[in-house]
Amino acid sequence: MVINIFYIIAIVGLLSIISGTLMISARKKVFRRRYIYPLLILGGICLEIYSIYINDLVFIILQGVFILTSIYGLIKLHHNKK
């Protein structure tokens, strides 16, 4: 049985988004927000690659918006620190 590389990319993406979301909902100081957004962005990019592979237009648009939203959150976080 051969595992497609795109399935592995999708699994990494899902795990990244799930772990980032769980860290946000935990609201503990142990999980700093600066580590959460890169996880969400990584997961979004991985799932964007997978959605392009499966050629699903709705999923491609959804992941694009998710990536942009996560980047906006990261920028906002760094802007509020200053």
C-alpha positions as semicolon CSV with decimal commas, in nm:
position;residue;x (nm);y (nm);z (nm)
1;M;0,000;0,000;0,000
2;V;0,145;0,334;-0,106
3;I;0,050;0,647;0,085
4;N;0,015;0,956;-0,127
5;I;0,235;1,249;-0,013
6;F;-0,066;1,479;-0,034
7;Y;-0,249;1,272;0,227
8;I;0,047;1,317;0,462
9;I;0,042;1,692;0,396
10;A;-0,332;1,698;0,472
11;I;-0,280;1,506;0,797
12;V;-0,005;1,747;0,906
13;G;-0,237;2,037;0,825
14;L;-0,525;1,894;1,022
15;L;-0,306;1,818;1,322
16;S;-0,161;2,169;1,315
17;I;-0,501;2,335;1,304
18;I;-0,643;2,107;1,573
19;S;-0,350;2,168;1,808
20;G;-0,362;2,545;1,749
21;T;-0,735;2,553;1,815
22;L;-0,698;2,348;2,132
23;M;-0,425;2,585;2,253
24;I;-0,654;2,883;2,194
25;S;-0,939;2,723;2,385
26;A;-0,710;2,622;2,675
27;R;-0,638;2,991;2,752
28;K;-0,336;2,905;2,960
29;K;-0,029;3,123;2,977
30;V;0,179;2,819;2,887
31;F;0,054;2,849;2,530
32;R;0,170;3,185;2,407
33;R;-0,030;3,329;2,122
34;R;0,285;3,383;1,918
35;Y;0,319;3,005;1,886
36;I;-0,048;2,943;1,804
37;Y;-0,080;3,151;1,488
38;P;0,218;2,993;1,308
39;L;0,059;2,652;1,375
40;L;-0,268;2,773;1,225
41;I;-0,089;2,922;0,923
42;L;0,111;2,603;0,867
43;G;-0,205;2,395;0,888
44;G;-0,385;2,627;0,649
45;I;-0,104;2,612;0,396
46;C;-0,089;2,232;0,414
47;L;-0,464;2,203;0,363
48;E;-0,448;2,459;0,081
49;I;-0,195;2,237;-0,095
50;Y;-0,422;1,937;-0,044
51;S;-0,731;2,124;-0,164
52;I;-0,547;2,225;-0,482
53;Y;-0,448;1,860;-0,527
54;I;-0,809;1,740;-0,501
55;N;-0,921;2,036;-0,714
56;D;-1,206;2,146;-0,484
57;L;-1,278;2,514;-0,552
58;V;-1,483;2,573;-0,236
59;F;-1,213;2,417;-0,017
60;I;-0,942;2,620;-0,196
61;I;-1,127;2,947;-0,127
62;L;-1,204;2,847;0,232
63;Q;-0,841;2,766;0,307
64;G;-0,724;3,087;0,141
65;V;-0,952;3,290;0,366
66;F;-0,839;3,088;0,669
67;I;-0,472;3,157;0,590
68;L;-0,537;3,529;0,544
69;T;-0,733;3,543;0,870
70;S;-0,453;3,367;1,058
71;I;-0,192;3,602;0,910
72;Y;-0,409;3,898;1,011
73;G;-0,430;3,761;1,367
74;L;-0,052;3,722;1,381
75;I;0,003;4,078;1,253
76;K;-0,252;4,213;1,499
77;L;-0,083;4,026;1,783
78;H;0,258;4,173;1,698
79;H;0,109;4,519;1,646
80;N;-0,055;4,515;1,991
81;K;0,278;4,427;2,158
82;K;0,432;4,758;2,051
